[in-house]
């Protein structure tokens, strides 16, 4: 089978985890290839996410590496067995791969935690709010791409509803709520949408007011996605050069610490709803 020309972030993550297990076992790729009667090219492609791996081969690798974490092994087996194309694949070739990777990440997450310090988090945005954000990009995307970006963002919201609705917690700064990305009408509709979404049993929205002491996290925006096991958690952060996915153990620990710091200075969900209600009256 020919190598994938454009592996998804999730496929790359599977290969990364297999490489981590090999390195932790103190084994070189050449040693593994010799034992499994494989080739260096095949091993390289699997660890880069360019080629898939069968359940039988994955379990052999885990045993060879002395991995006793059964929960992790089962989670990796489930990742390796994924064959169905998600709805986001409809946008391949239309939108940048990072759009698709983010939708896939949210789809498979056990829980989602997000910090918004620049914009309302994507899953909570109205269509008009999203349009204002995307049209502000330089250069502005062509009309067909703009419409695809907005449609894709709205479809991502489906993870918040239905039988498989994910637990979602968002912390937003007051500056985000007061910033008019478009006009008064869009701003008011966005505040109403935040209140509506926060009524879902699986959605929590918390606010950090301007007058909160001890908040120095203006650059703390992130999305933390819980994996089937903690070792497979992922953090997504926007950068000037695109979207970055972090999965190193030390990075995840740092991001969990950052989340706790931000959450500790935010209002609880009830006070946050009252805060948004009052702010909506001022718009």
C-alpha positions in Angstrom: 0.0 0.0 0.0 1.4 3.4 -1.0 2.3 5.8 1.9 -0.3 8.5 2.8 0.6 11.8 1.1 -1.1 13.8 3.8 -1.7 12.0 7.1 -4.1 13.6 9.6 -2.8 14.8 13.0 -4.5 11.8 14.6 -2.7 9.4 12.3 0.6 11.2 13.1 -0.2 11.0 16.8 -0.6 7.2 16.6 2.9 6.9 15.0 4.3 9.3 17.5 3.0 7.2 20.4 4.5 4.0 18.9 7.9 5.8 18.6 7.7 7.0 22.2 7.1 3.4 23.3 10.1 2.2 21.3 12.4 4.9 22.6 11.2 4.2 26.2 12.1 0.6 25.7 15.6 1.7 24.6 15.3 0.0 21.3 16.5 1.3 17.9 14.3 1.1 14.8 16.9 -1.2 13.3 16.5 -3.7 16.2 12.8 -3.7 15.9 12.9 -4.2 12.1 15.2 -7.2 12.6 12.9 -8.9 15.1 9.7 -8.3 13.1 11.3 -9.1 9.8 10.1 -5.7 8.5 12.0 -2.9 6.7 13.4 0.4 7.9 11.2 2.2 5.4 8.1 0.5 6.7 8.9 1.3 10.3 9.7 4.9 9.5 6.4 5.3 7.6 4.4 3.8 10.5 6.1 6.1 13.1 5.5 9.1 10.9 1.8 8.3 10.4 2.4 7.8 6.7 1.3 4.1 6.9 -1.3 2.3 9.0 -0.6 -0.5 11.4 -2.7 -3.6 12.0 -4.0 -4.6 15.4 -1.8 -7.7 15.4 1.3 -5.8 14.5 0.6 -3.1 17.1 0.1 -5.6 19.9 3.3 -7.3 18.9 5.1 -4.0 19.1 3.6 -3.2 22.5 4.7 -6.6 23.8 8.2 -6.1 22.3 8.5 -2.7 24.0 7.3 -4.1 27.3 4.3 -1.8 27.6 2.1 -3.0 30.4 -0.4 -0.2 30.1 -3.4 -2.1 28.8 -5.7 1.0 28.7 -3.1 2.8 26.5 -2.7 -0.3 24.2 -6.4 -0.6 23.7 -6.7 3.1 23.0 -3.9 2.8 20.4 -5.6 -0.3 18.9 -8.8 1.6 18.5 -7.0 4.5 16.8 -5.3 2.0 14.4 -8.6 0.4 13.5 -10.3 3.6 12.5 -11.4 3.5 8.9 -14.5 5.6 8.6 -14.3 9.0 7.1 -15.6 11.8 9.3 -17.8 14.6 8.0 -14.7 16.9 8.0 -13.2 14.9 5.1 -15.7 16.6 2.8 -13.6 19.7 3.2 -10.3 18.2 2.2 -8.7 20.2 -0.6 -11.1 23.1 0.2 -9.8 24.1 3.7 -6.4 23.8 5.2 -5.6 20.5 6.9 -5.6 22.1 10.3 -9.3 22.8 10.1 -10.0 19.1 9.5 -7.5 18.0 12.2 -9.3 20.2 14.8 -12.7 18.8 13.9 -11.3 15.3 14.2 -9.7 16.1 17.5 -13.0 17.4 19.0 -14.9 14.4 17.6 -12.8 11.9 19.5 -12.3 13.8 22.7 -13.6 12.6 26.1 -13.8 16.2 27.2 -12.9 19.6 26.0 -11.5 22.6 28.0 -10.9 25.9 26.3 -9.5 29.3 27.3 -10.6 32.3 25.2 -8.7 35.5 25.6 -9.0 36.9 22.1 -12.2 35.6 20.6 -15.3 33.6 21.7 -14.2 29.9 21.5 -15.1 28.5 18.1 -17.7 26.0 19.2 -19.7 28.8 20.9 -19.6 31.3 18.0 -22.6 32.3 16.1 -22.4 32.3 12.3 -22.2 36.1 12.1 -19.5 36.2 14.7 -17.5 33.5 12.8 -17.9 35.4 9.6 -16.6 38.6 11.1 -13.5 36.8 12.4 -12.7 35.0 9.1 -13.2 38.1 7.0 -10.7 40.0 9.2 -7.9 37.7 8.0 -5.2 39.1 5.8 -5.4 38.2 3.0 -9.1 37.6 3.2 -10.1 34.2 1.9 -12.0 34.0 -1.4 -15.8 33.8 -1.1 -16.1 30.0 -1.6 -13.4 29.3 1.0 -14.9 31.8 3.4 -18.3 30.1 3.2 -16.7 26.7 3.7 -14.8 28.0 6.8 -18.0 29.3 8.3 -20.0 26.1 7.4 -17.2 23.9 8.8 -17.1 25.9 12.1 -20.9 25.6 12.5 -20.8 21.8 11.9 -18.1 21.4 14.5 -20.7 22.4 17.1 -22.5 19.1 16.7 -20.1 17.6 19.4 -22.0 19.7 22.0 -25.3 18.0 21.3 -26.8 14.5 20.9 -26.2 11.2 22.6 -22.4 11.5 22.4 -22.2 15.1 23.5 -18.8 15.9 24.9 -18.3 17.6 28.3 -17.2 21.2 27.4 -15.8 23.8 29.7 -14.9 27.3 28.5 -13.3 30.2 30.3 -13.5 33.5 28.6 -12.1 36.9 29.6 -14.4 40.0 29.8 -12.4 41.6 27.0 -13.6 38.9 24.7 -17.3 39.5 25.6 -17.0 43.3 25.1 -15.0 43.3 21.9 -17.3 44.0 18.9 -15.9 41.9 16.1 -18.8 43.2 13.9 -21.6 45.4 15.3 -24.0 45.7 18.2 -26.5 43.3 16.7 -23.8 40.6 16.3 -22.4 41.3 19.8 -25.8 40.9 21.4 -26.7 37.7 19.5 -23.3 36.3 20.5 -23.9 37.0 24.2 -27.4 35.4 23.9 -25.8 32.3 22.2 -23.3 32.0 25.1 -26.2 32.0 27.6 -28.1 29.5 25.4 -25.2 27.1 25.1 -24.4 27.3 28.8 -27.9 25.9 29.6 -26.8 22.5 28.2 -26.0 20.1 31.0 -22.6 19.3 29.4 -21.5 22.9 28.8 -20.0 25.2 31.3 -19.1 28.9 30.5 -17.0 30.8 33.1 -15.9 34.5 32.9 -12.9 36.3 34.1 -13.9 40.0 34.8 -11.6 42.9 34.2 -11.3 43.6 37.9 -10.1 40.1 38.8 -6.8 40.2 40.7 -4.0 37.8 39.8 -4.8 37.2 36.1 -1.7 37.6 33.9 -2.8 35.1 31.3 -3.7 37.3 28.3 -1.8 34.9 26.1 -3.3 31.7 27.6 -5.7 30.8 24.8 -5.8 27.1 24.2 -8.0 24.0 23.6 -7.3 21.0 25.8 -8.8 17.7 24.5 -9.0 14.7 26.7 -8.0 11.4 25.0 -9.3 7.9 25.9 -6.4 7.8 28.4 -4.5 10.8 29.8 -1.4 9.9 27.9 -3.4 10.6 24.7 -4.6 14.1 25.7 -3.8 16.8 23.1 -3.5 20.6 23.3 -4.3 22.8 20.3 -3.0 26.4 20.2 -3.2 29.0 17.5 0.1 30.5 16.4 0.9 33.3 13.9 1.9 30.4 11.5 -1.1 28.2 11.9 -2.5 25.6 14.4 -0.1 23.7 16.7 -0.9 20.4 18.4 1.0 19.6 21.6 1.2 16.1 23.0 4.5 15.7 24.8 4.1 14.7 28.5 5.9 17.8 29.8 3.8 20.1 27.5 0.5 18.5 28.7 1.6 18.9 32.3 2.4 22.6 31.7 -1.0 23.2 30.0 -2.9 21.4 32.7 -1.2 23.7 35.2 -2.1 26.8 33.1 -5.7 25.6 33.0 -5.9 25.4 36.7 -4.4 28.9 37.1 -6.9 30.4 34.8 -9.9 28.5 36.2 -8.9 29.5 39.7 -9.5 33.2 39.0 -12.8 32.8 37.0 -16.3 33.2 38.3 -18.3 30.1 38.8 -20.9 29.1 36.2 -23.9 30.8 38.0 -22.1 34.1 38.6 -20.8 33.9 35.0 -24.3 33.7 33.6 -25.4 36.6 35.7 -22.4 38.5 34.5 -23.2 37.8 30.8 -26.8 38.8 31.4 -25.8 42.2 32.9 -23.3 42.7 30.0 -26.0 42.0 27.4 -28.1 44.8 28.9 -25.2 47.2 28.3 -24.6 46.4 24.7 
